[in-house]
Amino acid sequence: MRMWGNGWMMMMGPAAAMVPQPAYAHVKWFAEFSFSGSRLTVEQVTTPAFYALTLLSMAVIGGMVPLDRRLGEAAWYRAVNDWLADRRGEALLVMRIGVFATLLLAWQADALLAPELRVWAGWIGWLQFGLALLLLFPRTVPVAGGGLIALYLLGAARFGAFHLLDYLFFAGTGWYLLVSRARGERMRGTGLPALYATVGFSLCWVALEKMVYPQWALYLLDQHPQLALGLEMRFFLLAAAFVEFSLGYLLIINLLQRPLALVITIVFFLTTTVFGKLEVIGHTPIHAALIVFLLQGPGTTWQPPIAFHRKLGLRTAFAAVNFAVLLAILLPLYAAAAQAQARETSRTAQAISARSPR
């Protein structure tokens, strides 16, 4: 047991220390950005370094499958899991507190959920304040969850679905709250998979931003060159994007749930030493979700994707191959959506310019 405990610390500890911090800094909060600016095509992104990092990520993720099984056989690990599972009843309270803080911070900052989404009408801030108050009372928590989904859709209508996919976890969080008092166990149980899927997807989507719009993150690295750890900045940024995409993918398939949630939480807190209070404001709901993952683990109602196969070989192949499949699907989608967003941004700018007095 001690051997596997030390093995886990040897693997996960350095991984946490070496995770590139900009992978978790939402670039739009700190840098000037424009969707009409320069961006890379899929052909420009898929360099030899890209393919090498893809293969490396697949190998590491595949290696995590037997590690996950070994951990599950360790008595100390089962004891920790049982201790956390005994407190799963507190998960909803944690989420209520996290969303409550997020809504109040957004209301105070005149933002819609996230720092760069500026409100355009005063009633939006008061709506967020009202939803925060609803979270104080257990009976009105589902109403607050529905309101959070409505706020997310409102933001998508105003700022575009492409931009708001960065924050899909707000929709997942809203659903988690909305079904929290559902009578049926299976309906209540949909909240946790939705949370895993949307938080994981948001990490993957923001990772793709660093591949397609590298100049935004390179601006941050120019401001904080020490974060590149002495590596060439463009390579470091690509590696950071792969780290973020990989961790998002691991959340989606539910591999190493509790250790992964702990590692990401620690790294999020480390980034606050560089990026300060704005980082705390933006990541509060994700912190809450990660604590929920620690308490609830994979859940008990729905089978997580990684459990579809019982045999170790099939499970390893599932984890490794589907990483490449997801990357192959999302990267072209992101690039196509970025191109469409650029055209829309240019048309909007031209329309505003045409209406402006000369």
C-alpha positions as CSV (number, residue, x, y, z in Angstrom):
1,M,0.0,0.0,0.0
2,R,2.8,2.4,0.8
3,M,4.5,1.6,-2.5
4,W,1.4,2.6,-4.4
5,G,0.9,5.6,-2.3
6,N,4.4,6.8,-3.0
7,G,3.9,6.0,-6.6
8,W,0.8,8.1,-6.9
9,M,2.6,11.0,-5.2
10,M,5.6,10.6,-7.5
11,M,3.4,10.8,-10.6
12,M,0.8,13.4,-9.5
13,G,3.0,15.6,-7.4
14,P,5.4,16.6,-10.1
15,A,2.6,16.8,-12.6
16,A,0.9,19.4,-10.4
17,A,4.1,21.4,-10.0
18,M,4.9,21.3,-13.7
19,V,1.5,22.2,-15.1
20,P,2.0,25.4,-17.0
21,Q,0.2,28.1,-15.1
22,P,-1.1,30.0,-18.2
23,A,-3.0,26.8,-19.0
24,Y,-5.5,27.9,-16.4
25,A,-5.4,31.7,-16.8
26,H,-8.4,32.6,-18.9
27,V,-6.6,34.8,-21.5
28,K,-9.6,37.0,-22.3
29,W,-9.6,38.3,-18.7
30,F,-6.1,39.7,-19.0
31,A,-5.3,40.5,-22.6
32,E,-6.9,42.6,-25.4
33,F,-8.6,40.2,-27.8
34,S,-10.5,40.5,-31.0
35,F,-12.0,37.6,-32.9
36,S,-11.4,39.6,-36.1
37,G,-7.7,39.5,-35.5
38,S,-5.1,37.0,-36.8
39,R,-5.7,33.3,-36.1
40,L,-4.1,30.1,-37.1
41,T,-5.8,27.5,-39.4
42,V,-5.9,23.8,-38.6
43,E,-3.0,23.3,-41.0
44,Q,-0.9,25.8,-39.2
45,V,-1.7,24.4,-35.8
46,T,-1.0,20.8,-36.7
47,T,2.8,21.0,-36.7
48,P,5.2,18.1,-35.9
49,A,5.2,19.4,-32.3
50,F,1.4,19.1,-32.3
51,Y,1.5,15.5,-33.4
52,A,4.3,14.6,-30.9
53,L,2.3,16.2,-28.0
54,T,-0.8,14.3,-29.2
55,L,1.0,11.0,-29.0
56,L,2.6,11.9,-25.7
57,S,-0.8,12.8,-24.2
58,M,-2.3,9.6,-25.5
59,A,0.5,7.6,-23.9
60,V,0.2,9.4,-20.5
61,I,-3.6,9.1,-20.5
62,G,-3.4,5.4,-21.4
63,G,-0.9,4.9,-18.5
64,M,-3.3,6.5,-16.1
65,V,-5.8,3.7,-16.6
66,P,-3.8,1.0,-14.8
67,L,-2.8,3.6,-12.2
68,D,-6.5,4.3,-11.6
69,R,-7.1,0.6,-11.1
70,R,-4.1,0.1,-8.8
71,L,-5.2,3.0,-6.7
72,G,-8.7,1.5,-6.4
73,E,-7.1,-1.6,-4.9
74,A,-5.1,0.3,-2.3
75,A,-6.6,0.3,1.2
76,W,-5.5,3.8,2.0
77,Y,-7.0,5.1,-1.2
78,R,-10.3,3.4,-0.5
79,A,-10.3,4.8,3.0
80,V,-9.8,8.3,1.7
81,N,-12.6,7.8,-0.9
82,D,-14.9,6.5,1.8
83,W,-14.2,9.5,4.0
84,L,-15.0,11.9,1.2
85,A,-18.1,9.9,0.1
86,D,-19.4,10.1,3.6
87,R,-19.5,13.8,3.1
88,R,-21.2,13.8,-0.3
89,G,-24.3,15.3,1.2
90,E,-22.4,18.6,1.6
91,A,-21.7,18.8,-2.2
92,L,-24.9,20.8,-3.0
93,L,-24.1,23.2,-0.2
94,V,-20.6,23.8,-1.6
95,M,-22.1,24.4,-5.1
96,R,-24.7,26.8,-3.6
97,I,-22.0,28.8,-1.9
98,G,-19.7,28.9,-5.0
99,V,-22.5,30.1,-7.3
100,F,-23.7,32.6,-4.7
101,A,-20.2,34.1,-4.5
102,T,-19.9,34.1,-8.3
103,L,-23.2,35.9,-8.8
104,L,-22.4,38.5,-6.1
105,L,-19.0,39.2,-7.5
106,A,-20.4,39.5,-11.0
107,W,-23.1,41.9,-9.8
108,Q,-20.5,44.0,-8.0
109,A,-18.2,44.1,-11.1
110,D,-21.0,44.9,-13.6
111,A,-20.3,41.6,-15.4
112,L,-22.5,38.8,-16.7
113,L,-21.1,35.7,-14.9
114,A,-17.5,36.2,-16.2
115,P,-15.2,39.2,-15.9
116,E,-15.0,40.2,-19.6
117,L,-18.7,39.9,-20.3
118,R,-19.8,43.4,-19.4
119,V,-23.5,44.0,-18.7
120,W,-25.4,46.2,-21.0
121,A,-28.5,46.9,-18.8
122,G,-28.8,47.5,-15.1
123,W,-31.5,44.9,-14.6
124,I,-29.1,42.1,-15.5
125,G,-27.0,42.8,-12.4
126,W,-30.1,42.9,-10.2
127,L,-31.2,39.6,-11.7
128,Q,-27.9,38.0,-10.7
129,F,-28.3,39.5,-7.2
130,G,-31.8,38.0,-7.0
131,L,-30.6,34.6,-8.1
132,A,-27.9,34.7,-5.4
133,L,-30.6,35.3,-2.8
134,L,-32.6,32.4,-4.0
135,L,-29.6,30.1,-3.3
136,L,-30.0,30.9,0.4
137,F,-33.1,28.8,0.6
138,P,-33.1,25.0,-0.2
139,R,-36.6,25.2,-1.8
140,T,-35.6,27.9,-4.3
141,V,-32.3,26.4,-5.3
142,P,-33.8,24.8,-8.5
143,V,-35.3,28.2,-9.5
144,A,-31.8,29.7,-9.1
145,G,-30.4,26.8,-11.3
146,G,-32.9,27.6,-14.0
147,G,-32.1,31.3,-13.7
148,L,-28.4,30.5,-14.1
149,I,-29.1,28.6,-17.3
150,A,-31.2,31.6,-18.5
151,L,-28.3,34.0,-17.8
152,Y,-26.0,31.7,-19.8
153,L,-28.3,31.7,-22.8
154,L,-28.8,35.5,-22.5
155,G,-25.0,35.8,-22.6
156,A,-24.8,33.5,-25.7
157,A,-27.4,35.6,-27.4
158,R,-25.5,38.8,-26.7
159,F,-21.9,37.8,-27.1
160,G,-22.3,34.8,-29.4
161,A,-22.4,31.1,-28.8
162,F,-18.7,30.7,-29.8
163,H,-17.6,33.0,-27.0
164,L,-19.9,31.5,-24.4
165,L,-18.7,28.0,-25.1
166,D,-15.8,29.0,-22.9
167,Y,-18.3,29.0,-20.0
168,L,-20.4,26.0,-20.8
169,F,-19.8,25.0,-17.2
170,F,-22.3,27.6,-16.1
171,A,-25.0,25.7,-18.0
172,G,-23.9,22.5,-16.3
173,T,-23.8,24.1,-12.9
174,G,-27.3,25.5,-13.5
175,W,-28.6,22.0,-14.4
176,Y,-26.9,20.5,-11.3
177,L,-28.8,23.0,-9.2
178,L,-32.0,22.7,-11.2
179,V,-32.4,18.9,-10.7
180,S,-31.0,18.9,-7.1
181,R,-34.5,18.5,-5.7
182,A,-36.0,16.3,-8.4
183,R,-38.1,13.5,-7.0
184,G,-36.6,10.8,-9.2
185,E,-33.2,9.5,-8.3
186,R,-32.1,9.1,-11.9
187,M,-33.1,12.7,-12.8
188,R,-31.2,14.0,-9.7
189,G,-28.3,11.9,-10.8
190,T,-28.0,13.7,-14.1
191,G,-26.6,16.7,-12.4
192,L,-23.2,15.3,-11.7
193,P,-22.4,13.9,-15.2
194,A,-23.6,17.2,-16.6
195,L,-21.1,19.0,-14.3
196,Y,-18.2,16.7,-15.3
197,A,-19.0,17.0,-19.0
198,T,-19.4,20.8,-19.1
199,V,-16.4,21.7,-16.9
200,G,-14.3,19.3,-18.9
201,F,-15.5,20.6,-22.2
202,S,-14.9,24.2,-21.1
203,L,-11.2,23.3,-20.3
204,C,-10.9,21.7,-23.7
205,W,-12.5,24.6,-25.5
206,V,-10.2,27.2,-23.8
207,A,-7.2,25.0,-24.6
208,L,-8.1,25.2,-28.3
209,E,-8.2,29.0,-28.0
210,K,-4.5,28.9,-27.1
211,M,-3.8,26.9,-30.2
212,V,-5.8,29.0,-32.7
213,Y,-5.3,32.4,-31.1
214,P,-1.8,32.0,-29.6
215,Q,-1.0,35.7,-29.7
216,W,-3.5,36.4,-26.9
217,A,-1.7,34.1,-24.5
218,L,1.8,35.1,-25.8
219,Y,0.9,38.6,-24.6
220,L,0.6,37.2,-21.1
221,L,3.9,35.3,-21.4
222,D,5.6,38.4,-22.5
223,Q,4.3,40.1,-19.3
224,H,5.4,37.1,-17.2
225,P,8.3,35.4,-19.0
226,Q,9.2,33.3,-15.9
227,L,6.1,31.2,-16.5
228,A,7.6,29.7,-19.6
229,L,10.2,27.8,-17.4
230,G,12.9,28.8,-19.8
231,L,11.3,27.0,-22.8
232,E,10.6,28.6,-26.2
233,M,7.3,30.4,-25.6
234,R,5.3,29.1,-28.6
235,F,6.2,25.5,-27.7
236,F,5.5,26.1,-24.0
237,L,2.1,27.6,-25.0
238,L,1.3,24.6,-27.1
239,A,2.3,22.2,-24.3
240,A,0.1,24.2,-21.9
241,A,-2.8,23.9,-24.2
242,F,-2.3,20.1,-24.4
243,V,-2.2,19.9,-20.6
244,E,-5.4,21.8,-20.3
245,F,-7.1,19.8,-23.0
246,S,-6.0,16.5,-21.4
247,L,-7.3,17.4,-18.0
248,G,-10.6,18.5,-19.5
249,Y,-10.8,15.2,-21.3
250,L,-10.0,13.3,-18.2
251,L,-12.9,15.0,-16.4
252,I,-15.2,14.1,-19.3
253,I,-14.4,10.4,-19.2
254,N,-14.2,10.4,-15.4
255,L,-10.7,9.0,-15.1
256,L,-8.9,9.5,-11.7
257,Q,-11.8,11.7,-10.6
258,R,-10.8,12.7,-7.1
259,P,-7.0,13.0,-7.6
260,L,-7.6,15.0,-10.8
261,A,-10.0,17.3,-9.1
262,L,-7.4,17.9,-6.3
263,V,-4.6,18.6,-8.7
264,I,-6.6,21.1,-10.7
265,T,-7.8,22.8,-7.6
266,I,-4.2,23.2,-6.3
267,V,-3.0,24.6,-9.7
268,F,-5.9,27.1,-9.8
269,F,-4.9,28.4,-6.4
270,L,-1.3,28.6,-7.6
271,T,-2.3,30.8,-10.5
272,T,-3.7,33.4,-8.1
273,T,-0.1,34.2,-7.0
274,V,0.5,35.5,-10.6
275,F,-2.9,36.8,-11.8
276,G,-4.4,37.9,-8.5
277,K,-8.0,38.6,-7.6
278,L,-9.5,38.5,-11.1
279,E,-8.4,34.9,-11.3
280,V,-10.3,34.1,-8.1
281,I,-13.4,35.8,-9.4
282,G,-13.4,34.0,-12.7
283,H,-12.6,30.5,-11.3
284,T,-14.9,30.5,-8.2
285,P,-17.6,28.3,-9.8
286,I,-15.0,25.9,-11.1
287,H,-13.5,25.6,-7.7
288,A,-16.9,24.8,-6.3
289,A,-17.4,22.1,-9.1
290,L,-14.0,20.6,-8.3
291,I,-14.9,20.3,-4.6
292,V,-18.1,18.6,-5.6
293,F,-16.1,16.1,-7.6
294,L,-13.9,15.4,-4.6
295,L,-17.0,14.8,-2.4
296,Q,-19.1,12.9,-4.9
297,G,-16.5,11.1,-7.0
298,P,-18.0,9.4,-10.0
299,G,-21.5,9.3,-8.5
300,T,-23.7,6.3,-7.9
301,T,-26.6,6.8,-10.4
302,W,-25.0,6.9,-13.8
303,Q,-22.0,4.9,-15.1
304,P,-19.0,7.1,-16.1
305,P,-17.6,6.8,-19.7
306,I,-14.4,5.2,-18.5
307,A,-16.3,2.3,-16.9
308,F,-17.9,1.3,-20.2
309,H,-15.2,-1.4,-20.6
310,R,-14.2,-3.7,-17.7
311,K,-11.1,-5.2,-19.3
312,L,-8.0,-3.2,-18.6
313,G,-6.7,-3.3,-22.2
314,L,-10.0,-2.1,-23.7
315,R,-10.3,0.6,-21.1
316,T,-6.8,1.8,-21.8
317,A,-7.5,1.8,-25.6
318,F,-10.8,3.6,-25.0
319,A,-9.1,6.4,-22.9
320,A,-6.1,6.9,-25.3
321,V,-7.9,6.6,-28.6
322,N,-10.8,8.8,-27.7
323,F,-8.5,11.6,-26.7
324,A,-7.3,11.8,-30.3
325,V,-10.9,11.4,-31.6
326,L,-12.1,14.3,-29.4
327,L,-9.1,16.5,-30.4
328,A,-9.7,15.7,-34.1
329,I,-13.4,16.7,-33.8
330,L,-13.1,19.8,-31.7
331,L,-10.0,21.5,-33.3
332,P,-11.6,21.8,-36.8
333,L,-14.9,22.8,-35.2
334,Y,-13.2,25.5,-33.2
335,A,-11.3,26.8,-36.2
336,A,-14.5,26.9,-38.3
337,A,-16.4,28.6,-35.6
338,A,-13.5,31.1,-35.1
339,Q,-13.7,31.9,-38.8
340,A,-17.4,32.5,-38.7
341,Q,-17.1,34.6,-35.6
342,A,-14.4,36.7,-37.3
343,R,-16.8,37.4,-40.3
344,E,-19.6,38.3,-37.9
345,T,-17.3,40.6,-35.9
346,S,-16.2,42.4,-39.1
347,R,-19.7,42.8,-40.3
348,T,-20.8,44.3,-36.9
349,A,-17.8,46.7,-36.9
350,Q,-18.6,47.8,-40.5
351,A,-22.3,48.4,-39.6
352,I,-21.3,50.5,-36.6
353,S,-18.8,52.5,-38.7
354,A,-21.5,53.1,-41.3
355,R,-23.9,54.5,-38.7
356,S,-21.3,56.7,-37.0
357,P,-21.4,60.4,-37.9
358,R,-18.6,61.5,-40.2
